[in-house]
Amino acid sequence: MDFDYTAEENAFREEVRRFIDDNLPPKKERDKNFLATWLEKVRAKGWVGFSWPKEFGGSAGGLIEQTILREEMALAKAPPLGTSMMGLAWVGPGIMEYGTEEQKRKFIPDILDSKVTWCTGYSEPNHGSDLAAIQCKAELHGDNYIVNGQKIWTTGAPWSQWIILLTRTQFDVASKHDGITCLLVPMDAPGVEVRPIENMAGDKHFAEIFFTDVEVPVEHRLGAEGDGWKVTVSALANERSSIGEVTQMFAKLENLKELVKSTKKQGKPAHEDPGVRRKVAQFEMKIAAMKYNGLRYLTKQIKGEPLSSETSVNKLHRASLEIEMDDFAVELTGQAGLQLRGGEDAVDGGTWSKSALNWPNVVIGGGTPNIQRNIIAERLLGMPKD
């Protein structure tokens, strides 16, 4: 593997850095119009949907350039490239591959222009990680599906305008992966009820959603009836192929190093303590391992090879690493490290304590560690199920 960038790729990195220097003021200097202005500027650069085909409004950017773009934005702690992560990562690519021409015209431009936010209706109360076991029912009556059922742990549901929803249209099937249909549903449709779920840190990112006789036009079905599993697997492959999360971990490590420099342990600077230095070095090695795993995935993509279950390795790795880093930071800073935002002695504005309480977001979201271990054992190592 050649880790050197070409002259063109290095030039693109410099272009991104110049853009950030020119357009990203410090947080304390950002006014209420900053985010809208930022989104307009990154859209004008063609960096929202950077890798999307030009026919759909993207820039047809290369995979390496896309990785560079995400790396630089993450390292600069810049706002997202667009308001809907799920719209860009899952919904948009799904519509481009399986949508009708009318769906492409209706939904794609709004995703790119940050006019709409999407959430994903996957998990259910009794079938969290077993996605194919869903029971949310959609029955076809004339030109509409009538949807009844419940979803839970839906990220972004309290503020999203649309949901990409997995439903069961057939129950008598040979495989649980059959009979699943994907629908695109407006969150303000009659019969849709969103109940936010407050987590331990006081955030309400998640929600449970109830569907009671919700009418969804047939033209809002994504893909053929019964092909919902195929549509979903394709969408999730787009999410798992990204190595941008590795850069986020490097940024978190830099914050942790700054915390170590400003903290004392037993009356001395914490960064002079051998145990502290060893722990930080371990974090750095683990993140580096994630990086090189991510580069393996990127290499496969560049070669046109499909990604499969190997991406579960980084997902599992990050889950444990997030918890280890947050717990280390809270322990290092003592009682003050336990205070959340608003606490008189809160460390870094309560960032570390809040992150420590938010562990379900990264650990459970996208598949629990046990599910990832099963995938690795069965599909990568070829181990028997029994």
C-alpha positions as CSV (number, residue, x, y, z in Angstrom):
1,M,0.0,0.0,0.0
2,D,1.4,3.4,-1.0
3,F,0.6,6.0,1.7
4,D,2.0,9.0,-0.3
5,Y,-0.5,11.4,-1.8
6,T,-0.2,12.7,-5.4
7,A,0.5,16.3,-6.1
8,E,-3.2,16.8,-7.1
9,E,-4.4,15.2,-3.8
10,N,-2.0,17.4,-1.7
11,A,-3.3,20.4,-3.6
12,F,-6.8,19.5,-2.8
13,R,-5.9,19.2,0.9
14,E,-4.4,22.7,0.8
15,E,-7.5,24.0,-0.8
16,V,-9.7,22.6,2.0
17,R,-7.4,24.0,4.6
18,R,-7.5,27.5,3.0
19,F,-11.3,27.3,2.9
20,I,-11.4,26.4,6.6
21,D,-9.0,29.2,7.5
22,D,-11.1,31.7,5.5
23,N,-14.6,30.6,6.5
24,L,-14.4,29.0,10.0
25,P,-14.3,31.5,12.8
26,P,-13.7,30.5,16.4
27,K,-16.9,29.2,18.1
28,K,-17.1,32.3,20.3
29,E,-17.2,34.6,17.2
30,R,-20.0,32.7,15.4
31,D,-23.4,34.5,15.2
32,K,-26.8,33.0,14.6
33,N,-26.4,33.2,10.8
34,F,-23.1,31.4,10.8
35,L,-24.4,27.8,10.1
36,A,-26.6,28.9,7.2
37,T,-23.8,30.8,5.7
38,W,-21.4,27.9,6.2
39,L,-23.8,25.5,4.5
40,E,-24.2,27.8,1.6
41,K,-20.5,28.1,1.1
42,V,-19.7,24.3,1.3
43,R,-22.6,23.6,-1.1
44,A,-21.2,26.2,-3.5
45,K,-17.8,24.4,-3.4
46,G,-19.5,21.2,-4.3
47,W,-18.5,19.5,-1.1
48,V,-22.0,18.4,0.0
49,G,-22.5,15.1,-1.6
50,F,-18.9,15.3,-2.8
51,S,-18.7,11.8,-4.1
52,W,-22.2,11.7,-5.6
53,P,-22.5,11.6,-9.4
54,K,-22.8,15.0,-11.1
55,E,-26.1,14.0,-12.6
56,F,-27.6,14.0,-9.1
57,G,-26.0,17.3,-8.1
58,G,-22.8,15.9,-6.6
59,S,-19.2,16.6,-7.7
60,A,-18.2,13.0,-8.7
61,G,-15.2,13.4,-6.3
62,G,-12.8,10.6,-5.8
63,L,-12.7,8.4,-2.7
64,I,-9.3,9.7,-1.6
65,E,-10.3,13.3,-2.0
66,Q,-13.5,12.6,-0.1
67,T,-11.4,11.1,2.7
68,I,-9.1,14.1,2.7
69,L,-12.1,16.4,2.9
70,R,-13.6,14.6,5.9
71,E,-10.3,14.4,7.6
72,E,-9.6,18.1,7.4
73,M,-13.1,19.1,8.4
74,A,-13.0,16.7,11.4
75,L,-9.6,17.9,12.5
76,A,-10.8,21.6,12.3
77,K,-14.0,20.6,14.2
78,A,-16.0,22.2,11.5
79,P,-19.8,21.9,11.3
80,P,-21.2,19.0,9.2
81,L,-21.2,19.1,5.4
82,G,-25.0,19.4,5.3
83,T,-27.7,19.2,7.9
84,S,-28.7,15.6,7.4
85,M,-26.0,13.0,8.0
86,M,-28.4,10.2,7.4
87,G,-29.7,11.9,4.3
88,L,-26.3,12.1,2.8
89,A,-24.9,8.7,4.0
90,W,-28.0,6.5,3.6
91,V,-31.1,8.0,2.1
92,G,-29.6,9.8,-0.8
93,P,-27.5,6.9,-2.1
94,G,-30.5,4.6,-1.6
95,I,-32.7,6.9,-3.7
96,M,-30.0,7.3,-6.4
97,E,-29.8,3.5,-6.7
98,Y,-33.4,2.3,-6.1
99,G,-35.6,5.4,-6.5
100,T,-37.9,6.4,-9.3
101,E,-37.1,9.5,-11.4
102,E,-39.8,11.4,-9.5
103,Q,-38.3,10.4,-6.2
104,K,-34.9,11.6,-7.3
105,R,-36.3,15.0,-8.4
106,K,-38.3,15.3,-5.2
107,F,-35.8,14.3,-2.6
108,I,-32.2,14.6,-3.8
109,P,-31.9,18.5,-4.2
110,D,-33.3,19.1,-0.7
111,I,-30.8,16.8,0.8
112,L,-27.9,18.6,-0.9
113,D,-29.3,22.0,-0.1
114,S,-29.7,21.2,3.6
115,K,-33.4,21.9,3.4
116,V,-34.5,18.6,5.0
117,T,-33.3,16.3,7.7
118,W,-33.9,12.5,7.7
119,C,-34.0,9.9,10.3
120,T,-34.1,6.1,10.0
121,G,-37.0,3.9,11.2
122,Y,-35.2,0.6,11.8
123,S,-35.0,-0.6,15.4
124,E,-38.1,-1.9,17.2
125,P,-38.8,-2.5,21.0
126,N,-38.5,-6.3,20.8
127,H,-36.1,-6.5,17.8
128,G,-33.3,-3.9,18.4
129,S,-30.3,-5.4,16.7
130,D,-32.2,-8.1,14.9
131,L,-33.2,-5.7,12.1
132,A,-34.7,-8.4,9.9
133,A,-37.2,-9.4,12.6
134,I,-39.2,-6.2,12.4
135,Q,-43.0,-6.3,12.9
136,C,-44.1,-2.8,11.9
137,K,-46.8,-3.6,9.4
138,A,-47.7,-1.9,6.1
139,E,-50.8,-3.1,4.2
140,L,-51.5,-2.1,0.7
141,H,-55.0,-0.6,0.3
142,G,-55.5,0.9,-3.2
143,D,-52.8,3.5,-3.9
144,N,-51.7,3.7,-0.2
145,Y,-49.9,1.6,2.3
146,I,-51.5,1.7,5.8
147,V,-48.7,1.6,8.4
148,N,-49.1,0.4,12.0
149,G,-46.4,-0.3,14.5
150,Q,-43.6,1.2,16.5
151,K,-39.9,2.2,16.2
152,I,-37.5,3.0,19.0
153,W,-34.1,4.6,19.5
154,T,-34.6,6.6,16.3
155,T,-31.8,9.2,16.2
156,G,-32.8,12.7,15.2
157,A,-36.6,11.9,15.1
158,P,-37.6,14.9,17.3
159,W,-36.4,17.3,14.6
160,S,-36.5,15.4,11.3
161,Q,-38.9,16.1,8.5
162,W,-38.7,12.6,6.9
163,I,-38.1,9.1,7.9
164,I,-36.8,6.2,5.8
165,L,-39.0,3.4,7.3
166,L,-38.6,-0.4,7.2
167,T,-41.9,-2.2,7.3
168,R,-43.1,-5.7,6.9
169,T,-45.5,-6.2,4.0
170,Q,-45.5,-10.0,4.2
171,F,-45.3,-12.2,7.3
172,D,-45.6,-15.7,5.7
173,V,-42.0,-15.9,4.3
174,A,-39.3,-18.5,4.0
175,S,-36.7,-16.1,5.4
176,K,-37.2,-13.2,7.7
177,H,-35.2,-11.1,5.3
178,D,-38.0,-11.4,2.8
179,G,-41.3,-9.5,2.9
180,I,-39.7,-6.2,4.1
181,T,-40.5,-3.0,2.3
182,C,-38.9,0.4,2.5
183,L,-41.1,3.5,2.6
184,L,-40.3,7.2,2.7
185,V,-42.7,8.9,5.2
186,P,-43.1,12.5,6.2
187,M,-42.9,12.9,9.9
188,D,-45.9,15.2,10.0
189,A,-48.2,12.7,8.4
190,P,-51.4,12.0,10.4
191,G,-50.9,9.1,12.7
192,V,-47.2,9.6,13.3
193,E,-46.4,10.3,17.0
194,V,-42.9,11.1,18.2
195,R,-42.0,10.7,21.8
196,P,-38.4,11.9,22.6
197,I,-36.3,9.8,24.9
198,E,-34.1,11.7,27.4
199,N,-30.8,9.9,28.0
200,M,-28.5,10.0,31.1
201,A,-26.8,13.2,29.9
202,G,-30.1,15.1,29.5
203,D,-30.0,14.9,25.7
204,K,-33.0,14.0,23.6
205,H,-31.4,12.7,20.4
206,F,-33.4,9.5,20.4
207,A,-37.2,8.9,20.2
208,E,-39.8,6.2,20.0
209,I,-42.2,6.6,17.1
210,F,-45.8,5.3,16.9
211,F,-47.5,4.7,13.6
212,T,-51.3,4.5,13.7
213,D,-53.1,4.0,10.4
214,V,-50.5,6.2,8.6
215,E,-51.3,6.5,4.9
216,V,-48.2,6.4,2.7
217,P,-48.6,6.7,-1.1
218,V,-47.2,3.9,-3.2
219,E,-45.1,6.4,-5.0
220,H,-43.2,6.8,-1.7
221,R,-42.0,3.2,-1.7
222,L,-38.3,2.9,-2.2
223,G,-37.5,-0.1,-4.4
224,A,-39.9,-2.9,-5.1
225,E,-42.3,-4.3,-2.5
226,G,-40.4,-7.0,-0.5
227,D,-37.0,-5.6,-1.5
228,G,-36.5,-3.5,1.6
229,W,-33.7,-5.6,3.0
230,K,-31.7,-5.2,-0.2
231,V,-32.2,-1.5,-0.1
232,T,-31.2,-1.2,3.5
233,V,-28.1,-3.3,3.2
234,S,-26.9,-1.2,0.3
235,A,-27.6,2.0,2.4
236,L,-25.7,0.7,5.4
237,A,-22.7,-0.2,3.3
238,N,-22.3,3.5,2.5
239,E,-22.2,4.3,6.2
240,R,-19.8,1.6,7.2
241,S,-17.3,2.4,4.3
242,S,-16.4,5.8,5.8
243,I,-13.2,6.2,7.8
244,G,-14.1,9.7,8.8
245,E,-14.9,8.5,12.3
246,V,-11.3,7.6,12.7
247,T,-10.4,11.2,12.3
248,Q,-13.0,12.2,14.9
249,M,-11.2,9.9,17.3
250,F,-7.8,11.5,16.5
251,A,-9.5,14.9,17.3
252,K,-10.8,13.5,20.5
253,L,-7.3,12.3,21.4
254,E,-5.9,15.8,20.9
255,N,-8.6,17.2,23.3
256,L,-7.6,14.5,25.8
257,K,-3.9,15.4,25.5
258,E,-4.8,19.1,26.2
259,L,-6.8,17.9,29.2
260,V,-3.7,16.0,30.5
261,K,-1.5,19.0,30.1
262,S,-3.8,21.2,32.1
263,T,-4.5,18.7,34.9
264,K,-2.5,17.8,38.0
265,K,-2.2,14.3,39.5
266,Q,-0.9,14.0,43.1
267,G,0.2,17.6,43.0
268,K,2.3,17.3,39.8
269,P,1.4,17.9,36.1
270,A,-0.5,14.8,34.9
271,H,1.5,14.5,31.7
272,E,4.6,13.7,33.8
273,D,3.0,10.7,35.3
274,P,4.2,7.4,33.6
275,G,0.8,5.7,34.0
276,V,-1.0,8.6,32.4
277,R,1.5,8.8,29.5
278,R,1.3,5.1,28.9
279,K,-2.5,5.2,28.8
280,V,-2.5,8.1,26.3
281,A,0.0,6.2,24.2
282,Q,-2.3,3.1,24.2
283,F,-5.2,5.2,23.0
284,E,-3.1,6.6,20.2
285,M,-2.0,3.1,19.1
286,K,-5.6,1.9,19.1
287,I,-6.8,4.8,17.0
288,A,-3.8,4.2,14.6
289,A,-5.0,0.6,14.2
290,M,-8.5,1.9,13.3
291,K,-6.9,4.2,10.8
292,Y,-5.1,1.5,8.9
293,N,-8.1,-0.8,9.0
294,G,-10.0,2.1,7.4
295,L,-7.4,2.4,4.8
296,R,-7.8,-1.2,3.9
297,Y,-11.5,-0.6,3.3
298,L,-10.7,2.5,1.2
299,T,-8.3,0.4,-0.8
300,K,-11.0,-2.1,-1.6
301,Q,-13.3,0.6,-2.7
302,I,-10.7,2.2,-5.0
303,K,-10.3,-1.2,-6.6
304,G,-14.0,-1.5,-7.1
305,E,-14.4,-4.3,-4.6
306,P,-17.5,-4.5,-2.4
307,L,-17.2,-4.0,1.4
308,S,-18.6,-6.7,3.6
309,S,-18.5,-7.7,7.2
310,E,-14.9,-6.6,7.8
311,T,-16.1,-3.0,8.6
312,S,-17.6,-4.4,11.9
313,V,-14.0,-4.5,13.3
314,N,-13.7,-0.7,13.4
315,K,-17.3,-0.4,14.7
316,L,-16.5,-2.7,17.6
317,H,-13.1,-1.2,18.2
318,R,-14.5,2.4,18.5
319,A,-17.3,1.3,20.9
320,S,-14.8,0.2,23.6
321,L,-12.3,3.0,22.9
322,E,-14.9,5.8,23.4
323,I,-15.8,4.4,26.8
324,E,-12.2,4.0,27.8
325,M,-11.2,7.5,26.8
326,D,-14.2,9.1,28.5
327,D,-13.8,7.1,31.7
328,F,-10.1,8.0,31.8
329,A,-10.8,11.7,31.4
330,V,-13.4,11.7,34.2
331,E,-11.2,9.7,36.5
332,L,-8.2,11.9,35.8
333,T,-10.1,15.1,36.8
334,G,-11.8,13.7,39.9
335,Q,-15.0,15.2,41.3
336,A,-14.9,18.2,39.0
337,G,-14.9,15.8,36.1
338,L,-18.3,14.5,37.1
339,Q,-20.0,17.8,36.8
340,L,-22.1,18.5,33.7
341,R,-22.5,21.8,31.9
342,G,-23.5,24.5,34.4
343,G,-21.5,23.0,37.2
344,E,-19.3,25.5,39.0
345,D,-16.2,23.5,38.6
346,A,-17.2,21.6,35.4
347,V,-14.1,20.5,33.4
348,D,-14.1,21.7,29.7
349,G,-17.7,22.8,30.1
350,G,-18.7,19.3,31.2
351,T,-17.7,17.8,27.9
352,W,-16.1,14.6,29.2
353,S,-18.7,13.8,31.8
354,K,-21.5,14.3,29.2
355,S,-19.7,12.1,26.7
356,A,-19.2,9.4,29.3
357,L,-23.0,9.4,30.0
358,N,-23.7,9.4,26.2
359,W,-21.9,6.0,25.6
360,P,-25.1,4.3,24.3
361,N,-25.0,6.6,21.2
362,V,-21.8,5.1,19.9
363,V,-21.8,1.7,21.5
364,I,-25.4,0.6,20.7
365,G,-26.1,2.7,17.6
366,G,-25.5,0.9,14.4
367,G,-25.4,-2.5,16.0
368,T,-24.5,-3.6,19.5
369,P,-21.0,-5.0,20.3
370,N,-22.4,-8.5,20.6
371,I,-23.9,-8.3,17.2
372,Q,-20.5,-7.1,15.8
373,R,-18.7,-9.9,17.5
374,N,-21.1,-12.4,16.0
375,I,-20.6,-10.9,12.5
376,I,-16.8,-11.1,12.9
377,A,-16.9,-14.6,14.2
378,E,-19.3,-16.1,11.7
379,R,-18.5,-14.2,8.5
380,L,-14.8,-13.3,8.9
381,L,-13.4,-16.1,11.0
382,G,-15.9,-18.8,9.7
383,M,-16.7,-20.0,13.2
384,P,-19.9,-22.1,13.6
385,K,-23.0,-20.6,15.1
386,D,-23.4,-23.4,17.7
